[in-house]
C-alpha cells in the first residue's frame, strides 16, 4: 500500500466526488481499515457499485468529519 502521496495527488483526491476507501482514508489521514470499521458499524454511508466495489460520496465524508468534530460520534 502506498504510504506517501504528492501534493498533486492529494489535491486530486480532495476534489473528487466519489472516493475509494483508500482515497477517503488519505483524505482523513487514517488507515483504510479505519474507514472499513466506520462503514461496518454504520457511521459512514457508502455507495456499492458492484459486488465488491465501494465508493464514498465526498458530501457524506464531509458530513461524517463535521459530525465527528462537533462530537456527534
DSSP file (Angstrom, degrees, kcal/mol; ACC not computed):
  #  RESIDUE AA STRUCTURE BP1 BP2  ACC     N-H-->O    O-->H-N    N-H-->O    O-->H-N    TCO  KAPPA ALPHA  PHI   PSI    X-CA   Y-CA   Z-CA
    1    1 A X              0   0    0      0, 0.0     2,-0.2     0, 0.0     0, 0.0   0.000 360.0 360.0 360.0 134.5    0.0    0.0    0.0
    2    2 A X        -     0   0    0      1,-0.1     3,-0.1     0, 0.0     0, 0.0  -0.500 360.0-178.2 -69.4 132.4    1.3    3.4   -0.9
    3    3 A X        +     0   0    0     -2,-0.2     2,-0.4     1,-0.1    -1,-0.1   0.598  61.2  54.0-111.4 -14.6    2.0    5.5    2.2
    4    4 A X        -     0   0    0      0, 0.0     2,-0.4     0, 0.0    -1,-0.1  -0.958  61.9-169.5-123.7 144.0    3.2    8.8    0.8
    5    5 A X        -     0   0    0     -2,-0.4     2,-0.1    -3,-0.1    -2,-0.0  -0.957  22.2-118.4-130.1 145.9    1.3   11.0   -1.7
    6    6 A X     >  -     0   0    0     -2,-0.4     4,-2.2     1,-0.1     5,-0.2  -0.354  32.5-108.7 -76.0 163.9    2.4   14.0   -3.6
    7    7 A X  H  > S+     0   0    0      1,-0.2     4,-2.3     2,-0.2     5,-0.1   0.888 121.2  52.9 -58.9 -39.8    0.7   17.4   -3.1
    8    8 A X  H  > S+     0   0    0      2,-0.2     4,-2.1     1,-0.2    -1,-0.2   0.898 107.4  50.7 -65.1 -41.2   -0.9   17.0   -6.6
    9    9 A X  H  > S+     0   0    0      1,-0.2     4,-2.2     2,-0.2    -1,-0.2   0.907 111.2  48.2 -63.4 -41.5   -2.3   13.5   -5.8
   10   10 A X  H  X S+     0   0    0     -4,-2.2     4,-2.3     2,-0.2    -2,-0.2   0.895 109.4  53.0 -66.4 -39.9   -3.8   14.8   -2.6
   11   11 A X  H  X S+     0   0    0     -4,-2.3     4,-0.6     2,-0.2    -1,-0.2   0.894 109.3  49.4 -62.0 -39.4   -5.3   17.8   -4.4
   12   12 A X  H >X S+     0   0    0     -4,-2.1     3,-1.0     1,-0.2     4,-1.0   0.926 111.1  49.3 -64.6 -44.7   -6.9   15.4   -6.9
   13   13 A X  H >< S+     0   0    0     -4,-2.2     3,-0.6     1,-0.2    -2,-0.2   0.895 106.6  57.3 -60.2 -40.2   -8.3   13.3   -4.1
   14   14 A X  H 3< S+     0   0    0     -4,-2.3    -1,-0.2     1,-0.2    -2,-0.2   0.622 109.5  43.6 -72.0 -12.4   -9.7   16.3   -2.4
   15   15 A X  H << S+     0   0    0     -3,-1.0    -1,-0.2    -4,-0.6    -2,-0.2   0.543  87.3 107.4-106.8  -9.2  -11.8   17.4   -5.4
   16   16 A X    <<  -     0   0    0     -4,-1.0     3,-0.1    -3,-0.6    -3,-0.0  -0.400  56.6-153.6 -68.4 145.5  -13.2   14.0   -6.4
   17   17 A X  S    S+     0   0    0      1,-0.2    41,-2.9    40,-0.1     2,-0.5   0.740  83.7  44.2 -92.4 -26.6  -16.9   13.5   -5.6
   18   18 A X  E    S-A   57   0A   0     39,-0.2     2,-0.3    40,-0.1    -1,-0.2  -0.983  77.2-168.7-120.5 123.1  -16.8    9.7   -5.3
   19   19 A X  E     -A   56   0A   0     37,-2.8    37,-2.7    -2,-0.5     2,-0.1  -0.828  18.9-129.7-113.8 146.5  -13.9    8.2   -3.3
   20   20 A X     >  -     0   0    0     -2,-0.3     4,-2.5    35,-0.2     5,-0.2  -0.386  39.3-102.9 -76.1 169.0  -12.5    4.8   -2.9
   21   21 A X  H  > S+     0   0    0     33,-0.4     4,-2.3     1,-0.2     5,-0.2   0.920 125.0  51.2 -59.8 -42.9  -11.9    3.6    0.7
   22   22 A X  H  > S+     0   0    0      1,-0.2     4,-2.2     2,-0.2    -1,-0.2   0.910 110.3  48.0 -61.9 -43.4   -8.2    4.2    0.2
   23   23 A X  H  > S+     0   0    0      2,-0.2     4,-2.6     1,-0.2    -1,-0.2   0.891 110.7  51.4 -65.9 -39.3   -8.8    7.8   -1.1
   24   24 A X  H  X S+     0   0    0     -4,-2.5     4,-2.0     2,-0.2    -1,-0.2   0.896 109.5  51.2 -62.6 -39.5  -11.2    8.5    1.8
   25   25 A X  H  X>S+     0   0    0     -4,-2.3     5,-2.2     2,-0.2     4,-1.6   0.914 110.6  47.7 -64.4 -43.1   -8.5    7.3    4.2
   26   26 A X  H  <5S+     0   0    0     -4,-2.2    -2,-0.2     1,-0.2    -1,-0.2   0.924 111.0  52.1 -62.4 -43.8   -5.9    9.6    2.7
   27   27 A X  H  <5S+     0   0    0     -4,-2.6    -1,-0.2     1,-0.2    -2,-0.2   0.863 117.5  37.6 -60.6 -37.6   -8.3   12.5    2.8
   28   28 A X  H  <5S-     0   0    0     -4,-2.0    -1,-0.2    -5,-0.2    -2,-0.2   0.599 108.8-120.9 -91.1 -13.0   -9.0   11.9    6.5
   29   29 A X  T  <5S+     0   0    0     -4,-1.6     2,-0.3     1,-0.3    -3,-0.2   0.834  73.2 114.7  76.5  32.3   -5.4   10.9    7.4
   30   30 A X  S   <S-     0   0    0     -5,-2.2    -1,-0.3    -6,-0.2     2,-0.2  -0.786  73.4 -88.3-127.0 170.9   -6.3    7.5    8.7
   31   31 A X    >>  -     0   0    0     -2,-0.3     3,-1.4     1,-0.1     4,-1.1  -0.533  37.2-118.3 -76.8 146.1   -5.7    3.9    7.7
   32   32 A X  H 3> S+     0   0    0      1,-0.3     4,-2.2     2,-0.2     3,-0.2   0.830 114.1  63.9 -54.7 -32.7   -8.1    2.3    5.2
   33   33 A X  H 3> S+     0   0    0      1,-0.2     4,-2.1     2,-0.2    -1,-0.3   0.851  97.4  56.8 -60.7 -32.9   -9.1   -0.3    7.9
   34   34 A X  H <> S+     0   0    0     -3,-1.4     4,-2.1     2,-0.2    -1,-0.2   0.904 105.7  49.9 -63.8 -41.1  -10.4    2.6   10.0
   35   35 A X  H  X S+     0   0    0     -4,-1.1     4,-2.2     1,-0.2    -2,-0.2   0.925 109.0  51.8 -62.9 -44.6  -12.7    3.6    7.1
   36   36 A X  H  X S+     0   0    0     -4,-2.2     4,-2.7     1,-0.2    -1,-0.2   0.880 108.4  52.2 -60.4 -37.5  -13.9    0.0    6.8
   37   37 A X  H  X S+     0   0    0     -4,-2.1     4,-2.0     2,-0.2     6,-0.2   0.925 108.1  50.2 -64.0 -43.9  -14.7    0.0   10.6
   38   38 A X  H  <>S+     0   0    0     -4,-2.1     5,-2.3     1,-0.2     6,-1.2   0.891 113.3  47.1 -60.1 -39.3  -16.8    3.1   10.3
   39   39 A X  H ><5S+     0   0    0     -4,-2.2     3,-1.3     4,-0.2    -2,-0.2   0.931 109.4  53.5 -66.6 -46.2  -18.7    1.5    7.4
   40   40 A X  H 3<5S+     0   0    0     -4,-2.7    -2,-0.2     1,-0.3    -1,-0.2   0.845 111.6  44.2 -59.7 -37.2  -19.2   -1.8    9.2
   41   41 A X  T 3<5S-     0   0    0     -4,-2.0    -1,-0.3    -5,-0.1    -2,-0.2   0.430 117.2-110.9 -91.2   2.0  -20.8   -0.1   12.3
   42   42 A X  T < 5S+     0   0    0     -3,-1.3    -3,-0.2    -4,-0.3    -2,-0.1   0.632  84.2 119.5  84.4  13.9  -22.9    2.2   10.1
   43   43 A X  S   <S+     0   0    0     -5,-2.3     2,-0.4    -6,-0.2    -4,-0.2   0.686  75.1  43.2 -84.2 -17.5  -21.2    5.5   10.9
   44   44 A X  S    S-     0   0    0     -6,-1.2    -2,-0.2    -9,-0.1    -1,-0.2  -0.976  79.0-142.4-133.4 119.9  -20.3    6.1    7.3
   45   45 A X        -     0   0    0     -2,-0.4     2,-0.3    -3,-0.1    12,-0.3  -0.518  22.1-169.9 -81.1 147.0  -22.7    5.6    4.4
   46   46 A X        -     0   0    0     -2,-0.2     2,-0.5    10,-0.1    10,-0.2  -0.867  23.4-127.3-132.2 164.8  -21.4    4.2    1.1
   47   47 A X  E     -B   55   0B   0      8,-3.5     8,-2.8    -2,-0.3     2,-0.6  -0.973  21.7-148.6-110.0 125.2  -22.4    3.5   -2.5
   48   48 A X  E     +B   54   0B   0     -2,-0.5     6,-0.2     6,-0.2     3,-0.1  -0.859  17.2 178.9 -95.9 120.8  -21.9    0.0   -3.7
   49   49 A X        -     0   0    0      4,-2.4     2,-0.3    -2,-0.6     5,-0.1   0.247  68.1 -13.1-104.7  11.7  -21.2    0.0   -7.4
   50   50 A X  S    S-     0   0    0      3,-0.7    -1,-0.0     1,-0.1     0, 0.0  -0.959  95.4 -61.5 176.1-172.6  -20.8   -3.8   -7.7
   51   51 A X  S    S+     0   0    0     -2,-0.3    -1,-0.1     1,-0.2    -3,-0.0   0.890 133.0   8.6 -61.1 -39.7  -20.4   -6.9   -5.6
   52   52 A X  S    S+     0   0    0     -3,-0.1     2,-0.6     2,-0.0    -1,-0.2   0.286 103.2 105.9-125.5   9.0  -17.1   -5.7   -4.0
   53   53 A X        -     0   0    0    -33,-0.0    -4,-2.4     2,-0.0    -3,-0.7  -0.837  44.1-177.9-102.8 116.4  -16.8   -2.1   -5.2
   54   54 A X  E     -B   48   0B   0     -2,-0.6   -33,-0.4    -6,-0.2     2,-0.4  -0.917   3.8-177.0-115.1 136.5  -17.5    0.5   -2.6
   55   55 A X  E     -B   47   0B   0     -8,-2.8    -8,-3.5    -2,-0.4     2,-0.5  -0.977  14.0-148.4-130.2 147.7  -17.4    4.3   -3.1
   56   56 A X  E     -A   19   0A   0    -37,-2.7   -37,-2.8    -2,-0.4     2,-0.2  -0.964  20.5-126.2-117.2 126.0  -17.9    7.1   -0.6
   57   57 A X  E  >  -A   18   0A   0     -2,-0.5     4,-2.3   -12,-0.3     3,-0.4  -0.483  15.8-130.1 -70.8 139.2  -19.6   10.3   -1.6
   58   58 A X  H  > S+     0   0    0    -41,-2.9     4,-2.8     1,-0.2     5,-0.2   0.899 109.1  53.8 -55.3 -43.5  -17.5   13.4   -0.8
   59   59 A X  H  > S+     0   0    0    -42,-0.3     4,-2.1     1,-0.2    -1,-0.2   0.850 108.4  49.9 -64.3 -32.7  -20.5   15.1    0.8
   60   60 A X  H  > S+     0   0    0     -3,-0.4     4,-2.4     2,-0.2    -1,-0.2   0.898 111.3  48.3 -70.2 -40.7  -21.0   12.0    3.1
   61   61 A X  H  X S+     0   0    0     -4,-2.3     4,-2.6     2,-0.2    -2,-0.2   0.918 112.4  49.0 -64.6 -42.8  -17.4   12.0    4.1
   62   62 A X  H  X S+     0   0    0     -4,-2.8     4,-2.6     2,-0.2    -2,-0.2   0.904 111.3  49.9 -62.2 -41.6  -17.6   15.8    4.8
   63   63 A X  H  X S+     0   0    0     -4,-2.1     4,-2.6    -5,-0.2    -2,-0.2   0.914 111.1  49.8 -62.5 -42.9  -20.7   15.2    6.9
   64   64 A X  H  X S+     0   0    0     -4,-2.4     4,-2.3     2,-0.2    -2,-0.2   0.926 112.0  46.7 -61.7 -46.6  -19.0   12.4    8.8
   65   65 A X  H  X S+     0   0    0     -4,-2.6     4,-2.6     2,-0.2     5,-0.2   0.925 112.7  50.2 -63.0 -44.6  -16.0   14.6    9.6
   66   66 A X  H  X S+     0   0    0     -4,-2.6     4,-2.1     1,-0.2    -2,-0.2   0.917 111.8  47.4 -60.0 -45.0  -18.1   17.5   10.6
   67   67 A X  H  <>S+     0   0    0     -4,-2.6     5,-4.1     1,-0.2     4,-0.2   0.882 112.3  50.3 -65.2 -37.8  -20.2   15.4   12.9
   68   68 A X  H ><5S+     0   0    0     -4,-2.3     3,-1.0     3,-0.2     5,-0.2   0.902 110.7  48.7 -66.6 -41.4  -17.1   13.8   14.4
   69   69 A X  H 3<5S+     0   0    0     -4,-2.6    -2,-0.2     1,-0.2    -1,-0.2   0.890 111.6  49.6 -65.7 -38.8  -15.5   17.2   15.1
   70   70 A X  T 3<5S-     0   0    0     -4,-2.1    -1,-0.2    -5,-0.2    -2,-0.2   0.408 123.7-103.2 -82.9   3.7  -18.7   18.5   16.7
   71   71 A X  T < 5S+     0   0    0     -3,-1.0    -3,-0.2    -4,-0.2    -2,-0.1   0.684  76.9 138.6  86.7  18.8  -18.9   15.5   18.9
   72   72 A X      <       0   0    0     -5,-4.1    -4,-0.2     1,-0.2    -5,-0.1   0.017 360.0 360.0 -85.3  30.3  -21.6   13.7   17.0
   73   73 A X              0   0    0     -5,-0.2    -1,-0.2    -6,-0.2    -5,-0.1   0.510 360.0 360.0 -67.2 360.0  -20.0   10.3   17.4
